[in-house]
Amino acid sequence: MTIKEIQEEIIDEFSMFDDWMERYEYIIELGKSLPMINDEFKLDENLIKGCQSKVWLYSELDDKNVKFTADSDAILTKGIVALLLRVYSGQKPEDILATETHFIDEIGLKEHLSPTRANGLVSMLKQIKMYAIAQQAKL
């Protein structure tokens, strides 16, 4: 699936919920399916700067596609990063860099996060793009 198709799928999923409590519960559930980072990569250099909670994000190339793994010490944050990885993991670096993340606004996520969590979300997106640039340079 393309990044755009995955984002549309997420927007459709979130439209099924009536209120934000249900959406938060769904995000927390998504966190349980997060592709877990190996403990060996839970290093300071893989910590997302600007997040209130600890979020580790690691990337590697898998046949010209960027594969991400992550973890967080907060259940909601783990769900948020799981959403982002669902969109971007397994995609080509150039596709990651060329795509806007419109699903976040469409589902109203950023406006339903605390300011510090919203900043963390922006930091996660920035780091995903930075990893894409680094992996693209290796190709």
Beta strands, then each sheet from edge to edge (+ up, - down):
strand 1: 55-62
strand 2: 65-72
sheet 1: 1+ 2-
end
